[in-house]
Amino acid sequence: MPVMTAVLLALMIGALVDIILRRDDQVKHLPKVVWVLLVVFLPLIGSILWFTIGREYSQSVNLGGFGDPRRREKAAGTISSSQTTRVKTTEEELADLEREIEFHRQQDRIRQLEAELDQRRAKPE
């Protein structure tokens, strides 16, 4: 009997932690507060319902790995070109950031020049 109690307690704690850590858009059918109350007051049924219908299971995420990525694509099957996304290199990311910084500098300079122009127009001659 103590084993069943420990399993039920672990299931309930696991469900509560999972509910609390999920974003609101990852919770289905009921608000998070209702799920918490359901698991607290009906631990076995609430936990089973949470893990079966209440949580949003996300698609598997490729966390990377060693080796040639083309080999992983072949192992996973053929992937159409519309489904693949190219990961930018660090140099490309830095170049993008530099372009963004330069854009914002130019926008600031334009605002300064417009302010100066407005001041010149406002001065009576």
C-alpha positions as CSV (number, residue, x, y, z in Angstrom):
1,M,0.0,0.0,0.0
2,P,2.8,2.5,0.7
3,V,4.1,2.0,-2.8
4,M,0.8,2.9,-4.3
5,T,0.6,6.0,-2.2
6,A,4.1,7.0,-3.3
7,V,3.2,6.5,-6.9
8,L,0.0,8.5,-6.6
9,L,1.9,11.3,-4.8
10,A,4.6,11.4,-7.4
11,L,2.0,11.4,-10.2
12,M,0.1,14.3,-8.5
13,I,3.3,16.3,-7.9
14,G,4.5,15.7,-11.5
15,A,1.1,16.8,-12.9
16,L,1.0,20.0,-10.6
17,V,4.6,21.0,-11.6
18,D,3.8,20.4,-15.3
19,I,0.6,22.5,-15.1
20,I,2.3,25.3,-13.3
21,L,5.3,25.4,-15.6
22,R,3.2,25.4,-18.8
23,R,2.3,28.6,-20.6
24,D,-1.4,29.4,-20.9
25,D,-1.4,28.6,-24.6
26,Q,-0.1,25.1,-23.9
27,V,-3.1,24.2,-21.7
28,K,-6.1,22.7,-23.4
29,H,-9.8,22.6,-22.5
30,L,-9.7,24.3,-19.1
31,P,-7.9,27.2,-17.4
32,K,-4.7,26.3,-15.5
33,V,-6.4,27.1,-12.1
34,V,-9.2,24.6,-12.8
35,W,-6.6,21.9,-13.8
36,V,-4.7,22.5,-10.5
37,L,-7.8,22.2,-8.5
38,L,-8.8,19.1,-10.3
39,V,-5.5,17.4,-9.6
40,V,-5.5,18.5,-6.0
41,F,-9.0,17.3,-5.2
42,L,-9.1,14.2,-7.5
43,P,-5.4,13.3,-7.6
44,L,-5.6,10.1,-9.7
45,I,-8.3,11.1,-12.1
46,G,-7.1,14.7,-12.4
47,S,-3.5,13.7,-13.1
48,I,-4.5,11.1,-15.7
49,L,-6.9,13.6,-17.4
50,W,-4.1,16.2,-17.4
51,F,-1.6,14.1,-19.1
52,T,-4.1,12.6,-21.6
53,I,-6.2,15.6,-22.6
54,G,-5.1,18.7,-20.7
55,R,-1.6,19.4,-21.9
56,E,-0.4,20.4,-25.3
57,Y,2.3,18.1,-26.5
58,S,4.7,20.0,-28.8
59,Q,6.4,18.7,-31.8
60,S,9.8,17.1,-31.2
61,V,12.6,19.6,-31.3
62,N,15.9,18.9,-33.0
63,L,18.5,19.8,-30.4
64,G,21.3,19.3,-32.8
65,G,24.0,16.7,-32.4
66,F,27.3,15.5,-33.8
67,G,28.1,14.7,-37.3
68,D,26.9,15.8,-40.7
69,P,23.3,17.1,-40.6
70,R,22.6,15.8,-44.1
71,R,23.0,12.3,-42.6
72,R,20.3,12.9,-40.1
73,E,18.0,14.2,-42.8
74,K,18.5,11.0,-44.8
75,A,17.8,8.9,-41.7
76,A,14.6,10.9,-41.0
77,G,13.4,10.5,-44.5
78,T,13.2,12.9,-47.4
79,I,12.4,16.4,-46.3
80,S,11.0,18.9,-48.8
81,S,12.7,22.2,-49.3
82,S,9.7,24.1,-47.9
83,Q,10.1,22.3,-44.6
84,T,13.8,23.0,-44.1
85,T,15.1,26.2,-42.6
86,R,18.7,27.3,-42.9
87,V,20.4,28.2,-39.7
88,K,22.5,31.4,-39.9
89,T,26.2,31.3,-39.0
90,T,27.5,33.5,-36.2
91,E,29.1,35.8,-38.8
92,E,25.7,36.2,-40.6
93,E,24.0,37.0,-37.3
94,L,26.7,39.6,-36.4
95,A,26.3,41.2,-39.9
96,D,22.5,41.3,-39.4
97,L,23.0,43.0,-36.0
98,E,25.5,45.5,-37.4
99,R,23.0,46.4,-40.2
100,E,20.2,46.8,-37.6
101,I,22.5,49.1,-35.4
102,E,23.4,51.2,-38.5
103,F,19.7,51.5,-39.4
104,H,18.8,52.7,-35.9
105,R,21.7,55.2,-36.0
106,Q,20.4,56.5,-39.3
107,Q,16.9,56.8,-37.9
108,D,18.3,58.7,-34.8
109,R,20.3,61.1,-37.1
110,I,17.1,61.7,-39.2
111,R,15.2,62.6,-36.1
112,Q,17.9,65.0,-35.0
113,L,18.0,66.7,-38.3
114,E,14.2,67.0,-38.4
115,A,14.3,68.5,-34.9
116,E,17.0,71.0,-36.0
117,L,14.9,71.9,-39.1
118,D,11.8,72.4,-36.9
119,Q,13.8,74.7,-34.6
120,R,15.1,76.7,-37.5
121,R,11.5,77.1,-39.0
122,A,10.2,78.1,-35.6
123,K,12.7,81.0,-35.1
124,P,11.4,84.3,-36.4
125,E,13.7,86.0,-38.8
